[in-house]
Amino acid sequence: MKISIFVGLLLIQVSNLASETIEFITPNEAFVGDLLIYKISTKDVSSITIPEGEFSLGNDLPIYKIYDKKAEPEFSTAKVIFFKPGNYTLPITWEYMGKTETSQLQIKIKLRLSGSESEPEDIEPPLSFRGAILIRLILLILFFLFNLYILYALYLYFKNKTKIVDAYWNTIPNLSEEEKSDLILKHLFSQEEVTLKDFSFTISEVLKRHYSSLLNMRLFHLTDTELFKEVQNRTHLNPQDLEDIRDYLIQSKYRESNLKITESDAKDIWKNIKDKLNL
C-alpha cells in the first residue's frame, strides 16, 4: 500500500514537471524604454501564439509593445519594450496536451528616476511667518524698497541731465519656429561628436517645434508617443515610418550607454528622418 502511494505521488511530480513550460526574459532587471527579449521553449508544446503590436490597459496610450517575433528550433522569441513602470504578464498562449495555457511569467519594469524628486506642486508654502523668519522678511522688504528708491532717484537724475539725440532702436527679430529649429540643428551639427541620447532629445524638440507650427497646436509638452499619435491622426504620413522613428527616439533616449555618433552619422540619421516625414 505504501509503495503504491509513493509511486502515485512520484507520477504526479513527474507530470507537473513535464507540464512546466520554460519561459524567461532578458535582461532580468528592466527599465522603461529598455529593449527586452522574451523566450519560450518549444519543447512539448505547440501552437505558441505571440501577438504583435502595442497594448494598453483601457486607455489610448500604449503600455508596451511586442514585435519582431521569431520561431527557432528550440525557442520562440519576441522583442518587448515597456513605456510605463509596473508588474506585467504578456498575453502569450500555447497548447499543451490539448489544453490552452497562458504565460505566467511576471515582468517587473522599473523607472530610472529614484522617486524622491519633488515637483513644484509637491512643495507646500509655509502657513505663517513667525520669529526670526518674520524679522528677516521685514528687513528684506525694507532693503528692496530702499534699493528701489535709489534706482528711481538715479533715473530722475540722469533723465534730467542727458538727452538722447537721433537715437535709433533696433527691434529684436521675432524668429519663427522653423528658424529656431534651424539654429538648434546648426548648433547640433557643429559638434564633431554628440551622444546618441542628446541627439535624440534635440531631434524630438525640433519635431515638436515643426509640427506645432504646421498643425497650429502647442505640442511641446507631449511625449514622443503622444506627439507621433497626433501627427498620425492629422497627416497622411506612413504609420509604419512614424512608428519606426518614435521607437528609435525612445530607445535612444533611455538606453544606459553613452554611445556617441559623429557629425556625419548625425546628419545621415536626420536626413533619413526628414525623408520619411517629408520635411
Secondary structure, 3 states (H helix, E strand, C coil): CHHHHHHHHHHHHHHHHHHCCCEEEECCCEECCCEEEEEEECCCCEEEECCCEEECCCCCCCCEEEEEEEECCCEEEEEEEECCCEEECCCCEEEECCEEEECCCCEEEECCCCCCCCCHHHCCCCCCCCCHHHHHHHHHHHHHHHHHHHHHHHHHHHHHHCCCCCCCCCCCCCCCHHHHHHHHHHHHHCCCEEEHHHHHHHHHHHHHHHHHHHHCCCCCCCCHHHHHHHHHHHCCCCHHHHHHHHHHHHHHHHCCCCCEEEHHHHHHHHHHHHHHHCC
